[in-house]
Every structure is written in C-alpha cells, then in structure tokens.
Amino acid sequence: METNLYCCLVVTFSDVNSQVTCKCCFQGDKYDDEEPDAFELFKECHYCKRKKGYTPAVQLAIIEIENKISAPTEGEEPNSATQVVADVLAEKTKKSQFLQNVGIQMTRPRSNAQDLEAQLEAEKSEKNELARQVKVLSKQVEETEQGRIKDQEEMKKKQADLEAKVELLLAKMQPP
C-alpha cells in the first residue's frame, strides 16, 4: 500500500463522522437503530462463522457473563452489561483491550489493585471500629470491676460492724 493512500485511510478513520458511519455499517439492521451493549458486541466479535459457533473459552465467558447479568449480588444494584463484560475479561486476561477496541469507554475501570485497595480500606475501617468497640467494652469492664471492689469493701465494713454489734450484745447478755 502506498504511503499516501495509507495516510488518507488514517485521516478518514480518525474522523468522527467516518467512525459513526463505519459503526452503523458494522451493526447493520440487526440492532434496529439501537446501540448494542457490550455483551452483544462480545458475542458478535467472538462468533466463528467457519465453525458456526464459539470456542469453548468464549462459551464459558458467555455463560459467566449471562449468570452475572441475570443474578446480581444481594444488596447491590444490577451491574451493567459493560461492567460485567469488563469484570469477566479482567478475570480471564491480564489486560483486555476488547471494550476499547469496540469503542466502549469504561466509566470507572477498576483493576485488581484498586479492588484490593478498596478491600484493604474496608478492612482497616472495620478493624478501627472493632478496636473502638473493644476499648469501650474494656472501659465498661474496668468500671464494673471497680464497682465490685468498692461494694466488696463496703460489705466487709458492714459485716465487721455487724459482728462487733453481735459481740457487744452477747457480752451484755452473759452474766458477770
């Protein structure tokens, strides 16, 4: 290919209008003027026309994506197809460029390190909360122990006073 022709192609494909046109041509009538989601693009890009199906690895990824989309984690909102595809691809590959290659921008890409940082931060806050609770409980135990010791001393004094009074009464009752 000649350099001039190559440069013209680069300029053409760099143009936003050309990208929109190419994207529409790629989609055809299949999506009825709707943008396909990341999952649909994943299936379309990984379909093998020659074998009329998917490779075993792609089949496993598709099943995993479908399961994650259909069954969101308890207490959380359902994940978008884009986020689920990104998560599954992150688990299966070191650095997946699929979403970028099909023109989908991730709103907030999270790497494994970011997930670990978030988990570490959550564990630190949980540890701090537990330490605070232990401190409060230790203080309560100490106060209770001090109260018990004080009550025990008062009981000893009362018992000593009572014994002294009993001895005095017994001494008065005995004949001289």
C-alpha positions as CSV (number, residue, x, y, z in Angstrom):
1,M,0.0,0.0,0.0
2,E,1.3,3.4,-0.9
3,T,2.1,5.9,1.9
4,N,-0.3,8.5,0.5
5,L,-3.2,6.0,0.4
6,Y,-2.4,4.8,3.9
7,C,-2.3,8.4,5.2
8,C,-5.7,9.1,3.6
9,L,-7.1,6.0,5.3
10,V,-5.8,7.0,8.7
11,V,-7.3,10.5,8.3
12,T,-10.6,9.1,7.2
13,F,-10.9,6.6,10.0
14,S,-9.8,9.3,12.5
15,D,-12.7,11.5,11.5
16,V,-15.6,11.2,13.9
17,N,-18.2,11.2,11.1
18,S,-16.5,8.3,9.4
19,Q,-16.4,6.4,12.7
20,V,-20.1,6.8,13.1
21,T,-20.7,5.6,9.6
22,C,-18.5,2.6,10.0
23,K,-20.1,1.7,13.3
24,C,-23.5,1.8,11.7
25,C,-22.3,-0.3,8.8
26,F,-20.9,-2.8,11.2
27,Q,-24.2,-3.1,13.1
28,G,-26.4,-3.4,10.0
29,D,-30.1,-3.9,10.7
30,K,-29.6,-6.4,13.4
31,Y,-30.0,-3.9,16.3
32,D,-32.9,-1.8,14.9
33,D,-31.2,1.6,15.4
34,E,-30.3,0.7,19.0
35,E,-26.7,0.7,20.3
36,P,-25.7,-2.9,21.0
37,D,-24.4,-3.4,24.6
38,A,-21.0,-4.8,25.4
39,F,-22.3,-8.3,25.8
40,E,-23.9,-8.3,22.3
41,L,-20.7,-6.9,20.8
42,F,-18.7,-9.5,22.7
43,K,-20.8,-12.4,21.2
44,E,-20.7,-10.9,17.7
45,C,-17.0,-10.3,17.7
46,H,-16.2,-13.8,19.0
47,Y,-18.6,-15.8,16.8
48,C,-16.7,-18.0,14.4
49,K,-18.6,-18.2,11.1
50,R,-16.5,-21.0,9.8
51,K,-17.2,-23.2,12.8
52,K,-20.7,-21.7,13.2
53,G,-20.2,-21.2,17.0
54,Y,-17.9,-20.1,19.8
55,T,-14.7,-21.6,21.1
56,P,-15.0,-23.3,24.5
57,A,-13.3,-20.5,26.3
58,V,-15.7,-17.9,24.8
59,Q,-18.6,-20.2,25.6
60,L,-17.5,-20.3,29.3
61,A,-17.1,-16.5,29.3
62,I,-20.6,-16.0,27.8
63,I,-22.2,-18.3,30.4
64,E,-20.4,-16.5,33.2
65,I,-21.5,-13.1,31.8
66,E,-25.1,-14.2,31.5
67,N,-25.1,-15.5,35.0
68,K,-23.7,-12.3,36.4
69,I,-26.1,-10.2,34.5
70,S,-29.2,-12.3,35.4
71,A,-28.3,-12.8,39.1
72,P,-26.9,-9.6,40.7
73,T,-25.2,-9.8,44.1
74,E,-27.5,-9.5,47.0
75,G,-28.0,-5.9,48.3
76,E,-26.4,-4.4,45.2
77,E,-27.9,-2.9,42.1
78,P,-27.7,-4.9,38.9
79,N,-24.4,-4.5,37.0
80,S,-24.4,-3.1,33.6
81,A,-23.5,-5.4,30.7
82,T,-20.4,-3.3,30.1
83,Q,-19.3,-3.7,33.7
84,V,-19.9,-7.4,33.8
85,V,-18.1,-8.0,30.5
86,A,-15.2,-5.9,31.8
87,D,-15.1,-7.9,35.1
88,V,-15.2,-11.3,33.3
89,L,-12.5,-10.2,30.8
90,A,-10.3,-8.9,33.7
91,E,-10.6,-12.3,35.4
92,K,-9.7,-14.2,32.2
93,T,-7.0,-12.0,30.7
94,K,-4.2,-9.8,32.1
95,K,-5.1,-6.6,30.2
96,S,-8.2,-6.8,28.0
97,Q,-8.5,-4.2,25.2
98,F,-11.8,-5.5,23.9
99,L,-14.0,-2.8,25.2
100,Q,-11.7,-0.1,24.0
101,N,-11.4,-1.8,20.6
102,V,-15.2,-1.8,20.1
103,G,-15.4,1.8,21.1
104,I,-16.9,1.4,24.6
105,Q,-15.4,3.6,27.3
106,M,-15.5,2.4,30.8
107,T,-16.9,4.9,33.3
108,R,-14.6,3.7,36.0
109,P,-12.2,0.9,35.2
110,R,-11.1,-1.0,38.3
111,S,-8.0,-3.0,38.3
112,N,-7.3,-5.8,40.6
113,A,-5.0,-3.5,42.6
114,Q,-7.8,-1.0,43.0
115,D,-10.2,-3.8,44.2
116,L,-7.5,-4.9,46.7
117,E,-7.0,-1.3,47.9
118,A,-10.8,-0.8,48.4
119,Q,-10.9,-4.1,50.3
120,L,-7.9,-3.1,52.4
121,E,-9.5,0.2,53.2
122,A,-12.8,-1.5,54.2
123,E,-10.8,-4.0,56.4
124,K,-8.9,-1.1,58.1
125,S,-12.1,0.8,58.9
126,E,-13.7,-2.4,60.2
127,K,-10.5,-3.0,62.3
128,N,-10.7,0.6,63.7
129,E,-14.4,0.1,64.6
130,L,-13.7,-3.2,66.3
131,A,-10.8,-1.6,68.2
132,R,-13.1,1.2,69.3
133,Q,-15.7,-1.3,70.5
134,V,-13.0,-3.3,72.4
135,K,-11.9,0.0,74.1
136,V,-15.4,0.8,75.1
137,L,-16.0,-2.7,76.4
138,S,-12.7,-2.7,78.3
139,K,-13.6,0.6,80.0
140,Q,-17.0,-0.8,81.0
141,V,-15.4,-4.0,82.4
142,E,-12.9,-1.8,84.4
143,E,-15.7,0.3,85.8
144,T,-17.7,-2.8,86.7
145,E,-14.7,-4.3,88.4
146,Q,-14.0,-1.1,90.4
147,G,-17.7,-1.0,91.4
148,R,-17.5,-4.7,92.5
149,I,-14.3,-4.0,94.6
150,K,-16.0,-1.0,96.2
151,D,-19.1,-3.0,97.0
152,Q,-17.0,-5.8,98.4
153,E,-15.1,-3.4,100.7
154,E,-18.4,-1.9,101.9
155,M,-19.8,-5.3,102.6
156,K,-16.7,-6.2,104.7
157,K,-17.1,-3.0,106.7
158,K,-20.8,-3.7,107.3
159,Q,-20.0,-7.3,108.3
160,A,-17.3,-6.1,110.7
161,D,-19.8,-3.6,112.2
162,L,-22.5,-6.2,112.5
163,E,-20.1,-8.7,114.1
164,A,-19.0,-6.0,116.6
165,K,-22.6,-5.3,117.5
166,V,-23.4,-9.0,117.9
167,E,-20.4,-9.5,120.2
168,L,-21.5,-6.4,122.2
169,L,-25.0,-7.9,122.6
170,L,-23.6,-11.3,123.5
171,A,-21.3,-9.7,126.1
172,K,-24.3,-7.8,127.6
173,M,-26.4,-11.0,127.7
174,Q,-23.8,-13.1,129.6
175,P,-23.9,-12.8,133.3
176,P,-21.0,-11.2,135.0
